[in-house]
């Protein structure tokens, strides 16, 4: 695991994925991140990936995560 130390407004770039992660807000015990990612790159929270979907696939969650949906 690669661990980063960033301040509010600072970014981490992943050019091979076309992705940028920005530190948006810091509060006690919480960090808020924003991401800029191409639509073909899926991003899932760990809690979503650990749930077993009823249909046997993760398609049910993709609409929840797609800002264009």
C-alpha positions as CSV (number, residue, x, y, z in Angstrom):
1,X,0.0,0.0,0.0
2,X,1.3,3.4,-0.9
3,X,0.4,6.0,1.7
4,X,0.1,9.7,0.9
5,X,0.1,12.8,3.1
6,X,-1.9,15.7,1.5
7,X,-3.4,18.9,2.6
8,X,-6.9,20.3,1.7
9,X,-6.9,21.2,-2.0
10,X,-3.9,19.0,-2.9
11,X,-4.3,16.3,-5.5
12,X,-3.0,12.9,-6.4
13,X,-2.8,12.1,-10.1
14,X,-3.0,8.6,-11.7
15,X,-2.3,9.4,-15.3
16,X,-2.6,5.8,-16.6
17,X,-6.2,5.7,-15.3
18,X,-7.0,9.3,-16.2
19,X,-7.9,9.9,-12.6
20,X,-7.3,12.7,-10.1
21,X,-8.2,12.5,-6.4
22,X,-8.5,15.8,-4.4
23,X,-8.6,16.3,-0.7
24,X,-11.8,18.3,-0.2
25,X,-12.3,18.4,3.5
26,X,-10.7,17.2,6.7
27,X,-12.6,16.8,10.0
28,X,-11.9,14.9,13.2
29,X,-11.8,11.2,12.2
30,X,-12.9,11.9,8.6
31,X,-11.4,12.8,5.2
32,X,-13.6,13.9,2.3
33,X,-12.2,13.1,-1.2
34,X,-13.3,14.2,-4.6
35,X,-12.4,12.3,-7.8
36,X,-12.3,13.2,-11.4
37,X,-12.4,9.9,-13.4
38,X,-13.3,8.8,-16.9
39,X,-16.8,7.2,-17.1
40,X,-15.2,3.8,-18.1
41,X,-13.3,3.6,-14.7
42,X,-15.5,2.1,-12.0
43,X,-15.0,3.3,-8.4
44,X,-16.6,1.4,-5.5
45,X,-16.5,1.9,-1.8
46,X,-15.3,-1.1,0.2
47,X,-18.6,-1.5,1.9
48,X,-20.3,-1.9,-1.5
49,X,-17.8,-4.4,-2.8
50,X,-18.1,-6.5,0.4
51,X,-21.9,-6.8,0.0
52,X,-23.2,-9.8,-2.0
53,X,-25.6,-8.4,-4.6
54,X,-28.9,-10.3,-4.9
55,X,-28.5,-10.8,-8.6
56,X,-25.0,-12.3,-8.3
57,X,-23.4,-9.3,-10.1
58,X,-22.5,-5.7,-9.2
59,X,-24.6,-4.1,-11.9
60,X,-27.3,-3.1,-9.4
61,X,-24.8,-0.8,-7.7
62,X,-23.3,0.8,-10.8
63,X,-26.3,3.0,-11.4
64,X,-26.1,4.2,-7.8
65,X,-22.4,5.2,-8.4
66,X,-22.9,6.7,-11.8
67,X,-23.4,10.5,-11.5
68,X,-25.0,10.6,-14.9
69,X,-27.7,8.1,-13.9
